[in-house]
Amino acid sequence: MKKKVKIIVDVAMFVLFVLLMGYHIISNQYHEILGVVLFILFIIHHVLNYKWYKTLLKGKYTFTRVLFIVVNFMLLLAILGIFISGILISAHVFHFLNIPTTNFARQLHLFSTVWGFVLMGIHLGLHLQMILAKYAKKLKNSMFEYLFYLLLFVLILFGCYAFIKNRYWRDMAFLTKFKFFDYTQSPFLFYLEQLAILFGLSFITYGIVSFVNGRKNAGK
């Protein structure tokens, strides 16, 4: 039962995060409401996985484990940055606090959001590593192997294109003073780009981890 709840919470967080990237597609009010829901799910996610924190001082620190820990804590900081800055620029849910909105708070919100989005893609790749490795072994030397890697290559290329097109690299470097959205772009294409970025990052993470682990195993 607990495992099913974890899956439901994780899937809901994933869907909400992707949906919230389209600030220009959903209204500001719904953006804030769904943002609060996402943060609540984030808290539930950590409560359900509290045992993970107990294992931090135990066991061997492999490359994969160190990367997992670093990404998790960076993602935690990014989510906190999103929520705190979201309160500071709130025009609806936290409007009663009468906090004056500043350009710095808007930049911080954008900065934290894009970092959180990228880290979520890497986080997803680390979680899917075992599943992806399993399917990669099944595909090896099969007629679908080259087709699979071709589609993977196209997905990563499209994800890189979407990342550059959306200028997320500027947001991550805290260079964006004001975010301009393309209101003429179809919501379908926008969210397709976001998914390509996320899964592209996931597969890149899988590739890097597999390469490092493969070299380590080869050296033994």
Secondary structure, 3 states (H helix, E strand, C coil): CHHHHHHHHHHHHHHHHHHHCCCCCCCHHHHHHHHHHHHHHHHHHHHHCCHHHHCCCCCCCCHHHHHHHHHHHHHHHHHHHHHHHHHHCCCCCCHHHCCCCCHHHHHHHHHHHHHHHHHHHHHHHHHCHHHHHHHHHHHCCCCCHHHHHHHHHHHHHHHHHHHHHCCHHHHHCCCCCCCCCCCCCCHHHHHHHHHHHHHHHHHHHHHHHHHHHHHHHHCC
